[in-house]
Amino acid sequence: MKILLVAIGTRGDVEPFLAQAEILTEAGHEVVCQFPEQFRETVEKLGYQLIGFDKGFLEMLETQSGKAVMGGGGGFKQLKGYLNLIKNSMKIQKLIIKEQRNALLEVKPDKVLFHAKALYHYLAARINPNDFFLLSPLPCLTHPTKEFAHIGLGKWGPFSDKWNLISYKLINGARYKMMRRMMKPYLGDFPSLDLKDAAMRKFEENELKTLYTISPSLFPKPGNWPENAKTTGYFFRNQTRTYIVDPELEKWLKTHPKVILLTFGSMTNPKPEQHSEMLVKLLIKRKIPTIVNLSWGGLQKVDFDSDMIFYVNQIPYDYILPKLYGMIHHGGSGTTHQAAVHGCVQLIIPHIIDQYFWNKLIAKRELGPLGISIHRLKEDTFEVALLNFWQNENYKTNALQLAKLMENEANPTQLLEYLIA
C-alpha cells in the first residue's frame, strides 16, 4: 500500500510519524512524507520521499513573537506573542491547507496518517473514514476525560470533573469555528458535509480513527473513550544507527556513576543565556553530573570551570538515557515517553501548552517532582525542586517499575493490523 504521512510542526511533531514510517516500510509498504521543508535532509537520509511544506511555519517560530510563545517572557509579552503568532499563522495556514490538498491529489494514497494541525484531512476523513487516521502523541485533544481538562488548558487548573469535561466543548468549539473559516475556499470539495459543531464533534469523538501514540501505562485509556480511540503505546525509531559515540563522553561517564541529562529539545526562548547560567550554576553547586544538550539553542554553553558539566550539540536519547539516573527537560510528549521507558526520574520545565500537562502527569504518577514553568523559573524555588528530584529514592523506584510495564506495550504487529485492515 501507498501511505501518506502528514505532520506539521517541530521535531516533536514529526518524530512520531517517522517512527510509523519505519514500521510501515519494514512491513513492505510505500511511505510518502509531507513534513516542513526543514526536515528534508533527515527524511531523505532515511530513504523516504518528502513533499515539503512551506518553510514559513517553522521560520515563524524563530521570530520574536514565536520565541515569546515557545519559551520566554510570560505574562503580557507572551500574550502579545500569541496574538502576533495567530495573525501570522492564519496566512501560512491557508498555504499549508492548499499544500495538503495538492499532495492528496498527487499521491493518491491508500491510507493517510495525519497530524492534528493538518486541517484539510479532517474533512477528507469524513468522506473516506476507513482510509484516514488521526495520529496524536497527545491525549486530551478530542476525547474528553474527567481527570484532565483539554490539553490547551494544561497550564491552568486544577478544575473539577465537570469543568474538565466542559473544557473540551469550549476549546474544540473554537477550533471548529477556526477550521470552517480556514477551509472556506475548499468546502466545495465536500458539498454534502454537515459542518455544524455537533456533527464535527460526533465524527471526531465516535467515528474518526484516532491513534494516540501514548503509553497506556503512563496514561491509562479512560473508560469513557470509544473503540475508535486507541492508545497504542509510544513508538520510537532507532536513532543510534548512524551515531558515532564520542570517546570523551564515554570516558566522562565512567568517572560519574550517577548522571542526568538537561535538554530543552526543540524549544527556543529569548533568554537562553540567563536560563543556562542559572541552571548550570545550581547543578555545579549541588555536584550533580550533567550532560547539557544545546540542541536548538534553548540552552547555551556557560563558561564555568567544572568537571560536573559535559556539553553536547545533539545526542540520541536511546543511546544515552539507559545510562542515566534522570532527566531535566521541557516536557514534550516524545521526551517524556523516552525518559519513562528508560526508567529515568523526570523534572520538567514546561514552556508551552501540552508540556504543562506532562509536568502534572509525571508529578501525579510520582515519577518526579512538579516542575516550574520556564516563565517563573527562579533560582531558589528551582533549587528545592532540583534537590527533591536528585535525592528522593521513591521516584527512581517508581520510574523503574513503570519502565518495566512499558517494555512491550508498543506492538508494531497490532498497529499494522489496525492500520491496514
C-alpha positions as semicolon CSV with decimal commas, in nm:
position;residue;x (nm);y (nm);z (nm)
1;M;0,000;0,000;0,000
2;K;0,097;0,362;-0,051
3;I;0,067;0,555;0,275
4;L;0,088;0,933;0,316
5;L;0,216;1,068;0,649
6;V;0,129;1,433;0,716
7;A;0,285;1,622;1,009
8;I;0,315;1,996;1,075
9;G;0,538;2,137;1,348
10;T;0,876;2,091;1,514
11;R;1,078;1,773;1,564
12;G;0,848;1,662;1,846
13;D;0,557;1,664;1,599
14;V;0,750;1,486;1,323
15;E;0,927;1,210;1,520
16;P;0,611;1,002;1,592
17;F;0,543;0,994;1,218
18;L;0,899;0,889;1,137
19;A;0,856;0,602;1,384
20;Q;0,543;0,495;1,193
21;A;0,730;0,529;0,865
22;E;0,995;0,286;0,991
23;I;0,731;0,028;1,091
24;L;0,535;0,062;0,767
25;T;0,843;0,044;0,545
26;E;0,974;-0,268;0,719
27;A;0,631;-0,426;0,656
28;G;0,672;-0,361;0,282
29;H;0,452;-0,052;0,236
30;E;0,545;0,257;0,036
31;V;0,570;0,570;0,251
32;V;0,545;0,931;0,136
33;C;0,604;1,205;0,396
34;Q;0,462;1,555;0,393
35;F;0,653;1,749;0,660
36;P;0,801;2,101;0,681
37;E;1,076;2,154;0,423
38;Q;1,331;2,192;0,705
39;F;1,316;1,813;0,758
40;R;1,411;1,722;0,400
41;E;1,766;1,611;0,481
42;T;1,651;1,395;0,772
43;V;1,369;1,233;0,575
44;E;1,567;1,165;0,258
45;K;1,859;1,019;0,455
46;L;1,612;0,766;0,593
47;G;1,509;0,679;0,237
48;Y;1,160;0,830;0,224
49;Q;1,009;1,063;-0,033
50;L;0,931;1,410;0,106
51;I;0,673;1,659;-0,014
52;G;0,785;1,967;0,176
53;F;0,551;2,213;0,343
54;D;0,641;2,579;0,304
55;K;0,925;2,679;0,539
56;G;0,718;2,965;0,676
57;F;0,566;2,777;0,971
58;L;0,893;2,688;1,142
59;E;1,051;3,018;1,041
60;M;0,761;3,190;1,216
61;L;0,863;3,019;1,542
62;E;1,207;3,176;1,513
63;T;1,064;3,529;1,519
64;Q;1,049;3,732;1,843
65;S;0,678;3,652;1,871
66;G;0,746;3,284;1,820
67;K;1,021;3,278;2,080
68;A;0,799;3,461;2,328
69;V;0,541;3,185;2,289
70;M;0,788;2,896;2,275
71;G;0,966;2,971;2,596
72;G;1,030;3,318;2,725
73;G;0,873;3,620;2,876
74;G;0,540;3,508;3,017
75;G;0,257;3,747;3,108
76;F;0,175;4,027;2,862
77;K;0,482;3,958;2,649
78;Q;0,374;3,601;2,590
79;L;0,012;3,703;2,526
80;K;0,131;3,957;2,268
81;G;0,345;3,684;2,112
82;Y;0,042;3,452;2,089
83;L;-0,169;3,719;1,919
84;N;0,105;3,801;1,667
85;L;0,166;3,431;1,606
86;I;-0,205;3,366;1,543
87;K;-0,219;3,656;1,297
88;N;0,085;3,532;1,104
89;S;-0,025;3,171;1,133
90;M;-0,354;3,244;0,953
91;K;-0,165;3,348;0,640
92;I;0,065;3,046;0,645
93;Q;-0,218;2,806;0,733
94;K;-0,401;2,894;0,411
95;L;-0,096;2,793;0,210
96;I;-0,042;2,477;0,417
97;I;-0,404;2,368;0,361
98;K;-0,361;2,413;-0,012
99;E;-0,041;2,204;0,001
100;Q;-0,224;1,927;0,190
101;R;-0,493;1,916;-0,076
102;N;-0,240;1,913;-0,362
103;A;-0,040;1,629;-0,206
104;L;-0,352;1,419;-0,156
105;L;-0,444;1,464;-0,525
106;E;-0,088;1,398;-0,641
107;V;0,000;1,094;-0,427
108;K;-0,343;0,925;-0,433
109;P;-0,259;0,726;-0,117
110;D;-0,438;0,415;0,002
111;K;-0,413;0,536;0,363
112;V;-0,336;0,869;0,533
113;L;-0,194;0,925;0,882
114;F;-0,233;1,292;0,967
115;H;-0,138;1,534;1,241
116;A;-0,388;1,741;1,440
117;K;-0,274;2,058;1,259
118;A;-0,348;1,906;0,915
119;L;-0,695;2,059;0,881
120;Y;-0,777;1,950;0,526
121;H;-0,758;1,584;0,625
122;Y;-1,020;1,621;0,897
123;L;-1,279;1,689;0,627
124;A;-1,132;1,440;0,380
125;A;-1,166;1,176;0,653
126;R;-1,539;1,245;0,673
127;I;-1,570;1,125;0,312
128;N;-1,348;0,814;0,348
129;P;-1,329;0,736;0,722
130;N;-1,167;0,395;0,672
131;D;-0,864;0,542;0,495
132;F;-0,771;0,824;0,735
133;F;-0,614;0,807;1,081
134;L;-0,551;1,095;1,317
135;L;-0,218;1,025;1,484
136;S;-0,155;1,215;1,805
137;P;0,126;1,189;2,063
138;L;-0,101;1,390;2,298
139;P;-0,415;1,282;2,484
140;C;-0,692;1,520;2,592
141;L;-0,749;1,669;2,247
142;T;-1,080;1,540;2,111
143;H;-1,181;1,268;2,357
144;P;-1,285;1,406;2,698
145;T;-1,174;1,272;3,034
146;K;-1,281;1,381;3,381
147;E;-0,926;1,352;3,514
148;F;-0,777;1,628;3,297
149;A;-0,902;1,937;3,115
150;H;-0,845;1,985;2,741
151;I;-0,472;1,991;2,682
152;G;-0,498;2,353;2,562
153;L;-0,570;2,446;2,925
154;G;-0,284;2,239;3,064
155;K;-0,113;2,547;3,205
156;W;-0,409;2,621;3,434
157;G;-0,623;2,433;3,684
158;P;-0,684;2,203;3,854
159;F;-1,053;2,211;3,763
160;S;-1,345;2,000;3,880
161;D;-1,452;1,687;3,688
162;K;-1,745;1,884;3,547
163;W;-1,531;2,171;3,418
164;N;-1,270;1,932;3,281
165;L;-1,542;1,782;3,057
166;I;-1,683;2,124;2,963
167;S;-1,338;2,243;2,857
168;Y;-1,341;2,006;2,558
169;K;-1,661;2,160;2,419
170;L;-1,526;2,512;2,468
171;I;-1,183;2,457;2,313
172;N;-1,297;2,230;2,031
173;G;-1,594;2,457;1,955
174;A;-1,348;2,742;1,895
175;R;-1,134;2,508;1,683
176;Y;-1,432;2,408;1,466
177;K;-1,508;2,775;1,405
178;M;-1,149;2,840;1,300
179;M;-1,148;2,527;1,083
180;R;-1,462;2,636;0,895
181;R;-1,306;2,976;0,833
182;M;-0,972;2,839;0,712
183;M;-1,133;2,568;0,498
184;K;-1,385;2,800;0,329
185;P;-1,207;2,803;-0,012
186;Y;-1,222;2,421;-0,023
187;L;-1,569;2,346;0,110
188;G;-1,674;2,276;-0,249
189;D;-1,470;1,955;-0,222
190;F;-1,714;1,839;0,048
191;P;-2,056;1,968;-0,061
192;S;-2,263;1,720;0,141
193;L;-2,090;1,757;0,478
194;D;-2,266;1,894;0,784
195;L;-2,007;2,130;0,936
196;K;-2,201;2,234;1,244
197;D;-2,030;2,184;1,580
198;A;-2,248;1,887;1,681
199;A;-2,170;1,695;1,361
200;M;-1,798;1,773;1,380
201;R;-1,783;1,665;1,745
202;K;-1,976;1,343;1,681
203;F;-1,741;1,245;1,399
204;E;-1,424;1,323;1,592
205;E;-1,527;1,155;1,913
206;N;-1,704;0,845;1,779
207;E;-1,601;0,779;1,418
208;L;-1,258;0,924;1,333
209;K;-0,994;0,654;1,374
210;T;-0,757;0,807;1,628
211;L;-0,421;0,663;1,726
212;Y;-0,294;0,813;2,049
213;T;0,072;0,713;2,044
214;I;0,096;0,734;2,421
215;S;0,175;0,480;2,687
216;P;-0,135;0,315;2,841
217;S;0,078;0,251;3,149
218;L;0,164;0,619;3,186
219;F;-0,183;0,739;3,078
220;P;-0,441;0,457;3,104
221;K;-0,718;0,484;2,846
222;P;-1,020;0,650;3,014
223;G;-1,322;0,423;3,047
224;N;-1,548;0,663;2,857
225;W;-1,334;0,665;2,543
226;P;-1,492;0,485;2,243
227;E;-1,349;0,199;2,040
228;N;-1,220;0,430;1,763
229;A;-0,976;0,591;2,010
230;K;-0,671;0,367;2,055
231;T;-0,376;0,412;2,291
232;T;-0,104;0,228;2,103
233;G;0,200;0,289;2,319
234;Y;0,475;0,525;2,208
235;F;0,684;0,404;1,913
236;F;1,045;0,517;1,885
237;R;1,261;0,490;1,578
238;N;1,619;0,370;1,612
239;Q;1,837;0,683;1,620
240;T;2,166;0,514;1,705
241;R;2,228;0,356;1,365
242;T;2,445;0,640;1,236
243;Y;2,553;0,784;1,572
244;I;2,927;0,791;1,637
245;V;3,000;0,767;2,008
246;D;3,223;1,042;2,149
247;P;3,510;0,870;2,335
248;E;3,544;1,175;2,562
249;L;3,181;1,134;2,668
250;E;3,232;0,764;2,735
251;K;3,537;0,846;2,947
252;W;3,342;1,114;3,137
253;L;3,051;0,878;3,206
254;K;3,288;0,622;3,363
255;T;3,403;0,880;3,617
256;H;3,046;0,978;3,714
257;P;2,824;0,685;3,815
258;K;2,505;0,894;3,868
259;V;2,438;1,133;3,578
260;I;2,146;1,335;3,440
261;L;2,063;1,496;3,106
262;L;1,947;1,858;3,074
263;T;1,772;1,942;2,747
264;F;1,504;2,175;2,613
265;G;1,468;1,980;2,287
266;S;1,346;2,199;2,004
267;M;1,223;2,473;2,238
268;T;1,378;2,817;2,194
269;N;1,343;3,121;2,418
270;P;1,460;3,485;2,434
271;K;1,672;3,427;2,748
272;P;1,880;3,115;2,683
273;E;2,198;3,260;2,834
274;Q;2,024;3,366;3,155
275;H;1,842;3,035;3,197
276;S;2,151;2,831;3,115
277;E;2,369;3,019;3,361
278;M;2,121;2,974;3,644
279;L;2,065;2,603;3,581
280;V;2,431;2,514;3,531
281;K;2,531;2,715;3,838
282;L;2,287;2,517;4,055
283;L;2,391;2,181;3,907
284;I;2,756;2,255;3,985
285;K;2,669;2,383;4,332
286;R;2,482;2,060;4,415
287;K;2,750;1,842;4,250
288;I;2,508;1,685;4,001
289;P;2,698;1,549;3,696
290;T;2,501;1,669;3,393
291;I;2,511;1,629;3,017
292;V;2,376;1,954;2,868
293;N;2,217;1,916;2,524
294;L;2,248;2,251;2,341
295;S;2,022;2,130;2,057
296;W;1,814;2,413;1,901
297;G;1,952;2,693;2,118
298;G;1,717;2,690;2,416
299;L;2,029;2,624;2,624
300;Q;2,375;2,770;2,573
301;K;2,725;2,681;2,683
302;V;2,827;2,855;3,004
303;D;3,196;2,910;3,077
304;F;3,216;2,765;3,428
305;D;3,525;2,560;3,503
306;S;3,377;2,236;3,633
307;D;3,401;1,866;3,557
308;M;3,032;1,835;3,653
309;I;2,913;1,954;3,310
310;F;2,955;1,787;2,968
311;Y;2,812;1,968;2,664
312;V;2,676;1,801;2,352
313;N;2,513;1,956;2,046
314;Q;2,280;1,660;1,989
315;I;2,259;1,309;2,129
316;P;2,025;1,012;2,060
317;Y;1,806;0,951;2,361
318;D;1,801;0,575;2,304
319;Y;2,182;0,577;2,340
320;I;2,221;0,796;2,647
321;L;1,907;0,754;2,861
322;P;1,972;0,390;2,964
323;K;2,296;0,516;3,124
324;L;2,132;0,792;3,335
325;Y;1,962;0,849;3,668
326;G;1,725;1,110;3,534
327;M;1,643;1,393;3,300
328;I;1,555;1,762;3,332
329;H;1,363;1,864;3,022
330;H;1,091;2,077;2,861
331;G;0,818;1,814;2,878
332;G;0,746;1,726;2,517
333;S;0,549;1,405;2,467
334;G;0,834;1,218;2,298
335;T;1,094;1,325;2,553
336;T;0,861;1,237;2,843
337;H;0,798;0,890;2,697
338;Q;1,167;0,833;2,620
339;A;1,260;0,917;2,978
340;A;0,979;0,698;3,114
341;V;1,056;0,390;2,907
342;H;1,421;0,407;3,019
343;G;1,335;0,440;3,388
344;C;1,457;0,798;3,429
345;V;1,342;1,027;3,709
346;Q;1,200;1,342;3,549
347;L;1,193;1,713;3,632
348;I;1,002;1,913;3,372
349;I;1,044;2,283;3,296
350;P;0,736;2,336;3,076
351;H;0,742;2,602;2,805
352;I;0,410;2,570;2,620
353;I;0,066;2,403;2,608
354;D;0,094;2,022;2,638
355;Q;0,417;2,037;2,839
356;Y;0,221;2,161;3,141
357;F;0,003;1,850;3,111
358;W;0,301;1,614;3,110
359;N;0,451;1,804;3,405
360;K;0,133;1,743;3,609
361;L;0,109;1,379;3,498
362;I;0,471;1,299;3,592
363;A;0,418;1,454;3,937
364;K;0,084;1,275;3,980
365;R;0,240;0,937;3,895
366;E;0,527;1,019;4,138
367;L;0,796;0,985;3,872
368;G;0,948;1,318;3,972
369;P;0,855;1,645;4,144
370;L;0,623;1,905;3,996
371;G;0,840;2,125;3,776
372;I;0,840;2,502;3,736
373;S;0,735;2,691;3,424
374;I;1,016;2,849;3,221
375;H;0,828;3,177;3,270
376;R;0,855;3,153;3,651
377;L;1,197;2,996;3,679
378;K;1,379;3,134;3,984
379;E;1,692;3,008;4,149
380;D;1,556;2,950;4,500
381;T;1,236;2,766;4,404
382;F;1,407;2,561;4,134
383;E;1,680;2,453;4,375
384;V;1,415;2,299;4,604
385;A;1,267;2,101;4,314
386;L;1,616;2,001;4,196
387;L;1,714;1,856;4,534
388;N;1,385;1,667;4,555
389;F;1,447;1,527;4,204
390;W;1,803;1,423;4,292
391;Q;1,750;1,282;4,640
392;N;1,403;1,124;4,653
393;E;1,462;0,749;4,608
394;N;1,091;0,675;4,559
395;Y;1,097;0,848;4,220
396;K;1,360;0,610;4,085
397;T;1,176;0,307;4,221
398;N;0,852;0,420;4,055
399;A;1,031;0,509;3,729
400;L;1,189;0,163;3,701
401;Q;0,855;-0,006;3,773
402;L;0,685;0,199;3,500
403;A;0,965;0,123;3,254
404;K;0,906;-0,249;3,309
405;L;0,535;-0,206;3,228
406;M;0,616;-0,009;2,913
407;E;0,861;-0,264;2,770
408;N;0,623;-0,445;2,534
409;E;0,315;-0,224;2,512
410;A;0,400;-0,064;2,174
411;N;0,329;-0,361;1,945
412;P;0,403;-0,299;1,574
413;T;0,206;-0,608;1,467
414;Q;-0,112;-0,489;1,635
415;L;-0,064;-0,141;1,494
416;L;-0,024;-0,272;1,139
417;E;-0,332;-0,490;1,170
418;Y;-0,537;-0,187;1,268
419;L;-0,392;0,041;1,000
420;I;-0,410;-0,199;0,709
421;A;-0,742;-0,370;0,794
